[in-house]
């Protein structure tokens, strides 16, 4: 990962093909010594100083006090050591509790742990404006993100923290300066090799350098300045925070990578406890017509952080975890639903209130001049019995006949004139604007394969596979006839034939024979992890290939696009202790305290 920019998200240390350093746990005796220093009177005195200055959040929940005060003392003002001086997302607090359970032998029933996460997320959480720049972390996205660009961040601090985990884990927390200091000390205590692998990976600062501070001290100053405990955003949000009133019918629109747009409805009903909700989800894939029904539950933390899980039928194999934000005004909810061992599957979604008619979008979004197609407008609570005159597709596009008019969709057979001017038309149904456009075009001139740089992980043996999904979007060059200019016309997803080609990096490169296969839907299936005895030198099945999409037009012409795919080793160490729960007898099982399941 280059300084300041890396493929991050979906938690853990994911980067573009770089092997991550492994920090081994410290021996128990040394660990006890270092932890005793971290909780020493000096540390408490520092926090007492913060308390005297009015910095700190009192802990008022008796369950939290009774559960945590054996190690975290509470003073007369309700300030609890460590806890009162930090704020986190639900995932952050869940991670802290996992650490207490797995490393400090704290015994907690799942229900108790959930209640503690709920209280701390509500009263020691982060504001919407604080979370928004780092939503990729909780939404488990594998994206290119720059700490330098997003937060005017220091390159050295970025390198120090992201050596082992996503920088998103850092910027979704708020702490006092003393707490950032103690966090650094915890890293050095639990993971002693981090002192050289992270903090001093590139050697000590030069005595004649512009900044001779120890990297840890530099990180403390940087993070405490940019992410302090007390902020205007949190003061404003905590004053107005309350459980959102979101029970009712919501219209759903989204995009599922590799499968295209989805449209439907979500019925949200109030559960027994305030802030808890049950859901009934119904949606359809616009390209295939496939219908999906899901039922789920959710909790809304901090007045806006939706955390839920939904299922098709009774099987947990097709569960989707839901991470969304309830926007101010309570009229929109948006985020991501995901699944997979690397959280790589699932749609981006937006929910809008459906108190009346809601128009969500249309499919297809492009029509070749001189051709006909069935155009479907999707929505919720649409008027029925509409006619051809109720659909306005703009100049040069005629509505020939209506094929369906229902509360959730309106479909019509349409024709684009042979001399229709290329370009995007605004669409109206019964006088209501339809999101998106209908684009008339003459030719498909370019195919863009996304992601342009994908990454998959070997698996299926000792570790799970990490899949990579590709999509092909068509473009017409527009009036200037030149590709990649502002007047290019986006024609949306198109059906293509998928294949792979060798990405030649050395003589006699043979990666394509070993890395895996690409199916007809653009989903890459990586090969088995571990040494391959059939490969020269018993190497792993890693390598680079091109993923190629070939589009064939009505006249038989071909247009191709391709993207780079890196197939790398499994993620051997994943910094996500919340995925594993200790149960009686020392066994472990997967759990998620944030989803009320």
N, C-alpha and C positions, 0 to 999 in steps of 0.2 A: 504494500500500500504506500503510495507516495505521500510525503508529508502533507498534512492538512486535508487530504482527500482519500477516501477509501470506500470500498463496497461494504456498507454497513447496514444495520437494521436487524431484523429477525433475530436479535439478541446474539450474544456470543461473538467470537472473534472471526468473523467472516471477512476475508479480504480477497483480492484478485490474485489467487494462486500463490500467495506467500505463506510459507510454513510459519506457524505461530510458535513462540517460545512456550515452554511448559514450566510452570513454577510448582515445585513439589512442596507438600505440607511440611511444616517445621516439626521437629521432634517434640513430644508432649512436654518435656520439662522446660525446654526453651519457650514453647508456646505459652505455657503457664506464666513464665517470667514476663514475657512481652505483654501478655494480656493484663497482668497485674500492674504493669507500668501504664498501660492505656487507661486503666480505671483508678489510677493513683490519686491521692489527695490533690496533687498539682493540677491534674486534669479537672477535677471537681472544682478547684479554686478558680480555674479559668472560666468555667461555666457559671460559677457563682458571680463572677464579675459581669458576665453578660446579663445575668438576672438583675443585678443591681442597676444596670443601664436600661432596663426595660426590654431587653431582647430575650425572647423565649416565649413558648406557647405552653400555658398550663395544661396539665393532664387532669381531666375531671372525671373520667369514666372509671368507676370503681373496679370493673372487671380488669381493665388494663393495669390499674394500680396493684390489685391483689396478685395478678399474674406476674408482673414484671418487677415489683419493688424488692425482690430478693437480691437483685443485681443492680437495679436502677433506683437510686434513692430519690424520694420525693420530699421537697422542703415545704415550709409553711405556706409558701405562695403557690404550691401545686406544680413547681418546676421539677421535672424528672430528668435526672442526668441522662445525657445523650438524646433521649427521645424528644425532649422539649426544644431541642436546638437543631432540628432538621425537619424537612418536608419532602414528601415523595409521592409518586404515583402508587396506585394499588399494587402494581407489580413490584415496585421498590420495597414497600412494606412487607409484601409477601416474601420477598427474597430475604429480608432481615429476619423474619420469623423462621424461615427455613434454616438460616445460619444458626440461630439460637437452638433449634431442635437438633440439628445434625452435629454441631460442634460443641455446644455447651450443655447437652443432655437435658434440655428443657422438655418436659412432658406436657403436651397439649392435645386435647381432643380437637378433631377437625372443626366442630361447631364453635368452640372457643376461639380457635385461630381465626376463623372467618369473622367472628364478631370483633376481634381486635383489629384485623385488617380494615374492617368497615369503619370503625371509630377513627383510626389513625388516618385513613384516606380522606375522611370527611373533615377532620379538624387539623390535621397536619399534612394536607395535600398540597397540590399546586394549582394555580389559576389557569383558566383556559388559554390566556395569552402567553403564559409561561410554557405550557405544554405544546402549543401549536407548532413551533419551529422544529420540534423533535418528535412529532407524532409517529414518524417512521419506526421509532424504537418500540412503542407499545403495539403498533399495528403490524409488527414483524415483517417489515419490508426489506428486501435486499436491493438497496439503491445506492447511487453515487451521491454522497453528501459531504459537504465541506464545513468543518468547524470554523475554519478561517473565514469563509464567506458568510456563514449564517450568524456567527457571533463575534466577528472580528477577532477570532481566536488566535492564540499564540501557536506557532508551528511546533515548537518543542514540546509544549504541554500536550498538544494533540498526539504527537508521536509517543510520548510517555504513557498516556492512558490507553490509547488504541493498540498498543503492543499486545494486549491480552483480551480486550473486550471492546465492544462498540462504544464510541464516544457518546452515543445517544444515552447510554446508561448514566453518564456523568451529568449531562445537561438537563436531565429530567429530575434532578434533585436540587434542593436549596438547603444550605447549611450556614452556620456561623463560621468565622475563620477558625476558631478552635476546633470545631467539628470536622472541617476539612483536614486540619492537622491530624486529628485522631484517626480519620479514615486512612490517611497515608500510613500512619503507624500500624494500623491493622493490616494493611497490605504487606508491610515488611515483616510483621509477626507471623501471619498465616502462610505467606508465600515469600520466604526469604530470598529466593532467587530473583524476585522482582527487583531487588535493589540493584542488580547488575543488568538484568534483562530489560527492565523498563526504565527505572530512574537513571541508571548510568550506562545504558546500553551502548552509547557511543563514547564512553570514557568521561572522566570528570571535566568540568569546564576549564578552559585554559585560563591561567592567571592573568593573562593580558587581554582576555576577551572583554567585549562590551558588557556582558552580564556573567559574572562569575558565581552566581548563586547556585546552590545544589539544585538539581532538577526538581526534587521534591518541594523545596522551598519556593521555587518558581511556580510550580503547579498550585501550591496553596495560595499564593498571592493572586494568581490569575483567577482561580475558581471562586475564591471568596469575594473577589471584586465583581465578577460577572454574575455569580449565582449566590447571592447572600440570602440569609434566612428572611429578613424583613424587606419586602418589596411593595411598591405602590399597587402592583397588580393583585397580589394576594390580599392586601388590606382592603382593596375595593371589592374583590370577589367574596371574601369571607364575610363581609358585611351584608351581602345580598343573597348568599347561598341558601338554597332550600331544595327539597326533593322536587324534581320537575313534574308538572301535571301533563303527562303525555299519553294517558289512556285514550284509546280510540282507534280509528282507522287511518292508516298511513299508506300512501302510494309509494311504491318501490321502483327505482330505476338503478341499473348498475351495469358493470362490465366484468365478465368472467374471462380472463386471458385464455386464448385458444378457442373459446366457445362463443364469444361475442356478447351483445347487449342482452340484458334481462329486464323484464317488466312484471310488476305484480302488486300485491298488497301485503301489509303486515298489520294484523290485529293485535294491539297492545292492551292488555288488561291488568289492572292493579292486583297484585298479590296480597297476601296477608299483611306483610310489613311494608311500611312506607319506603319507597325507593326500590322495592322489588316488583318485578313484572313478569307476566307470562305472555308468550307470543304464539300466534298462529301465522305462518308465513306461506304465501302462495305466489309463485311466479312462473314465468315461461321464458324459454330461450327464443329470441326473435328469429334467429337464423334457422333453427331446426324445428321449432314448435314444441319441444319437449316441455312437459309440465312437471313442476316440483312442488311438493308439500312438505313443510317442516314445522315442528313444534319445539318451543324452547322456553328458557327462563333467562332472566337478566337482573343484574343489580346496577343501579346508577350511583356511582360514588362521587363525592365532592360536588353534587348537584349537576354534573354534566358528563361524567366518565362512564359510558355504558360498557359493561362487561357481561357477556352472555354466552350461551351455548345452545345450539339447536340441532335437531335430529330428524332424519327421515325414518319414520316408523320407530321401532323399539331398539334398533341396532345402534351401538355407539361407534361402529366402524366408519360411519359416514357423518360423524359429528363435525360441525363447524363452530369454531370459536369466534365470537363477535366482539370487536373492539371498535367503538364509535364514540363520537362527541355529540351531545345534545347542544345545539347552538342556542345562543341567547335568543329569547323570544319564544322558545319551545315550538318552533314551526318547522325545524329541519333537524335531522339526525344523519350523520354521515361518518363513514369509516371503512373498515375492511372486515370481511369474514374469511377465515382461513383454516387450513388443515394441512396434514402432511408432516413427516418427520422433521422437515426443515421449514415448515410453515409456508411452503411454496405454492400451494393451491388455494384458490378461492377468489371471490369477486370483490371489487370495490363497489360500495353501495351508497345511495342517498335515499333517505326517507323524507317525504313531505306530507304535511297534514292533508287528509282527504275529506274535509268537512263538506265540500261540494265537488263539482266536476274538476278533475285534474288531468291535464294532457302531459304525458311523459316523454314521448318520442315517436319516431317513425322508422320503419324498415321496409325495404332497403333505403339507404340514404343517397344512392346514386342511380341515375338512369341514362343509358346511352341514347343519344339522339337517333330518331328513327326506329326506336324499339318500344315494346310494351312490357309491363310488369304489374304484379299485384303489390300495391303499397298499403301497408298496415300502419295505422296510427294507434298506439297503445296508451291506455290511461286508466282512470278509476272514476266511477260514478258518471260516466259519459252518458249524454242523452241517447236514447235509442230511436230507431225509425228515421235516421238521417238519410238524406238523399245525395245524389251526385253534386248538386249545387252547394252543398255544405262543406265540401272539401276544395280548398283553393290552393293549387300547387304552383301558381305563378305563370308567367308568359311562356307559351310554347308547350305546355303540358296539359293535356285534356283528360278529364275524368270520364271514362267511357261508361262504366257501370259500377254499382255498389254490390259487393259480394257478401258483406256482413256488417251489421250495426248492432253492437252489444255494449253493455256498461263498461267492459274492459278493453274494447277494441273496435275500430272501424276500418274496414278493408274495402279497397276499390281497385278495379282494373283501370290502369292509366296508360297513356301513350304520349311519348315525346316526339314532336314533329321533327322531320328530317333536317329542317333549317333552324331548329331551336338554338338560340345563342347559348354557348357553353357558360356555365356559372352556377352559383348556388342561389336557390329560391327560398324565400321565407314561406312557410306553410301555415295555413290556418284551417282549423276544423270548427265549424259552427261559429266562426268569428273569433275563436280563441287561438292564440299563437301556439304552435307546436315547437318544443325545443329542438334545436338542430336545423338542418337544411335538407332540401332535396337538390342534389347537384346534377346538372345535365352536363354530359361530357361527350367527346367524340372518340377519343382513343385512350387506352391505358398505356402510358409511356414509361412508368417507373414502378417498381415494387420495392417497398421498404420492409425489411425483416427486423422485427424487434423481439427481445432486446438486441441492440446491435453488438453488444458484447455479453454473452451469457456464460453462466458457470454452473456446472453440475458436479456432483460428488459420487465417486464409486461407492458401492455398497451391496447389501444383500447377503453378506457373510457375517462378519463380526459387527458391522455397523450398518445403519439404514442407508438406502440410496437417497441421493439428492437430485431430483429431476429438474429439467429446464424446459419451460414452455415457450414456444416461439409463435409469432403471429405474422401474417403478411398483409400489409396495407397497400392499396393501389393509389397511384397519383397520375393525374393528367397534367401536362406541362403548362397549360393555360395559354393566354393570348400571346405571350412573348415566345412561346415554343422552346423555352430553356428550362432545364430541370433545376430544382432546388432554388427557386426564386419565389418572391412573395405572392405571385399570382397563381402558383400551383394549386390544383384542385384536389382536395383530399376525398377519395372515393370510398373510404372505409375498408373493412376487411373483405377479402375475396378468397374464393376457393382456389387452391394451388396444389401442385404436386410437390411433395417434400423429398429431399434427398440430401446426401452429404458428399463433400469433396475433401480431399486431403489439404490440410494447411501446411504447406511445405516449409519447414523450419530448418531441416538438415537434409543431407543427401540420403536417399533411400528411406525417407520418412514413411512409417507404416502405422501411424496412430489410428487411422480410420479402420483398420482391421481389428482393433482391440477396445476402443473406448466405449462402444455401445451402439445403439440403433435409434433412428428417428422414425416415429410412426406416421401414419397418414394424416394425423391431426396436428402435427408439428410438436409433439411431445417427445423429448429426448429421454431414452431409458439408458442410464449408465450401466456399464459392465460390473462384474464382481470385484469387490475390494480384495486387497492382498496380493502377494506376488503371483504372477502367472507363469507356470512352468513351461508353457508353450511359447512364451515371448523371450527374445534374446536377453540374456542376463537375468532371467526370472524377474523382470521389471513389473511394477504395477501397471494396470491398464489405463494409465493417465495419458493425456495428449491434447493436441489442438486439432480442430476440424472446422470446416465451413458448413453451416446449415444453409441449404439452398432451397428457395421457393421458386417454382416455375409456373407462371400464369399463361394460359392459352386462351387467346381471344376468339370471338365468333368466326373470324376469318382464318383461324389457324396460326396466327402470329404468336410468337413466344416472347415473354418478358420475364427476366430473371432478377432475383435479388438474393443477397446472402448476408449472413451475420457470422461473427466469430464465436466459437464455443470452446471454452476451456473446461476440460474434464480433469478434476483433481482428486486428491485423496479425501477420505471421510474427515469430518470434524472430530478429531480424536479427543479434544478436551472442549467441552461446551460449558460456559459459565452461566448455567441456568439451574440453580438448586431448587427452584420452585417446581420443577417437573417431577421431582422425586419426593415422596413422603414416607417418613418412618412410621411403621405400625408395630404393634406388640410382637415380640419375638425377634425383633431386629430386621424384619422383612421390609421391603420398600415397594411402594406402588405409585403409579402415576396419579397425580391429583392436581386440582387447581382451586385454590381457596377463593379465587375471584369470580367464580361463575355460578355459585350456589347449586352445584350438582352433587 
